[in-house]
């Protein structure tokens, strides 16, 4: 069978081959890593502040009711 007798469209076959050959664009991981590092450092800073912060109530509630 010659190419003229083919049922397949030559232009569509050429387009499909071009799409298969063209490499996909790789996305950079740096923005994702920076966002994750920022979230982790923010969480650590908040946890440190919660641990080191002085308590809001300085006297016990039960002792305040007795007086």
PAMIMI-259538 format. One record per residue (C-alpha): residue number from 1; residue in one letter; chain; z negated, y negated, x. Coordinates in nm, 4 decimals. Example, Ala and Ser with C-alpha at 12.3 -4.5 7.8 and 13.67 -1.06 7.14 Angstrom:
  rodo  timar  ropa        zz        yy        xx
     1      a     A   -0.7800    0.4500    1.2300
     2      s     A   -0.7140    0.1060    1.3670
//
This chain:
  rodo  timar  ropa        zz        yy        xx
     1      x     A    0.0000    0.0000    0.0000
     2      x     A    0.0974   -0.3347    0.1440
     3      x     A   -0.1165   -0.6492    0.1191
     4      x     A    0.1232   -0.7914   -0.1393
     5      x     A    0.0465   -0.4965   -0.3695
     6      x     A   -0.3318   -0.5471   -0.3444
     7      x     A   -0.5246   -0.6377   -0.6574
     8      x     A   -0.7832   -0.8336   -0.4573
     9      x     A   -0.7347   -1.2064   -0.4107
    10      x     A   -0.6860   -1.2852   -0.0410
    11      x     A   -0.8497   -1.6284   -0.0728
    12      x     A   -1.1627   -1.4795   -0.2288
    13      x     A   -1.1815   -1.2088    0.0381
    14      x     A   -1.1533   -1.4740    0.3108
    15      x     A   -1.4309   -1.6773    0.1439
    16      x     A   -1.6555   -1.3701    0.1210
    17      x     A   -1.5995   -1.2884    0.4872
    18      x     A   -1.6787   -1.6489    0.5834
    19      x     A   -2.0023   -1.6380    0.3826
    20      x     A   -2.1040   -1.3122    0.5478
    21      x     A   -2.0298   -1.4342    0.9006
    22      x     A   -2.2014   -1.7750    0.8746
    23      x     A   -2.5626   -1.7466    0.9939
    24      x     A   -2.8348   -1.8697    0.7639
    25      x     A   -3.0214   -2.1842    0.8633
    26      x     A   -3.3710   -2.1011    0.9836
    27      x     A   -3.6545   -2.3133    0.8540
    28      x     A   -3.9032   -2.4552    1.0978
    29      x     A   -4.2557   -2.3146    1.0897
    30      x     A   -4.4178   -2.6255    1.2404
    31      x     A   -4.4703   -2.8150    0.9112
    32      x     A   -4.6337   -2.5087    0.7552
    33      x     A   -4.8571   -2.4521    1.0582
    34      x     A   -4.9588   -2.8185    1.0679
    35      x     A   -5.0469   -2.8166    0.6981
    36      x     A   -5.2524   -2.4976    0.7381
    37      x     A   -5.4339   -2.6391    1.0423
    38      x     A   -5.5091   -2.9598    0.8541
    39      x     A   -5.6454   -2.7670    0.5540
    40      x     A   -5.8600   -2.5470    0.7776
    41      x     A   -6.0028   -2.8397    0.9731
    42      x     A   -6.0741   -3.0299    0.6514
    43      x     A   -6.2555   -2.7284    0.5080
    44      x     A   -6.4629   -2.6919    0.8249
    45      x     A   -6.5550   -3.0608    0.8243
    46      x     A   -6.6590   -3.0437    0.4578
    47      x     A   -6.8663   -2.7315    0.5200
    48      x     A   -7.0355   -2.8968    0.8196
    49      x     A   -7.1123   -3.2080    0.6169
    50      x     A   -7.2591   -2.9985    0.3344
    51      x     A   -7.4843   -2.8081    0.5763
    52      x     A   -7.5985   -3.1103    0.7781
    53      x     A   -7.6418   -3.3531    0.4868
    54      x     A   -8.0006   -3.4298    0.3881
    55      x     A   -8.1150   -3.2924    0.0525
    56      x     A   -8.0747   -3.5215   -0.2462
    57      x     A   -8.4220   -3.4508   -0.3891
    58      x     A   -8.6996   -3.5090   -0.1357
    59      x     A   -8.9872   -3.3826   -0.3504
    60      x     A   -9.0121   -3.0714   -0.5622
    61      x     A   -8.9599   -3.1121   -0.9343
    62      x     A   -9.2593   -2.8930   -1.0155
    63      x     A   -9.4935   -3.1111   -0.8092
    64      x     A   -9.3608   -3.4244   -0.9831
    65      x     A   -9.4443   -3.2817   -1.3289
    66      x     A   -9.8053   -3.1976   -1.2345
    67      x     A   -9.8971   -3.5552   -1.1469
//
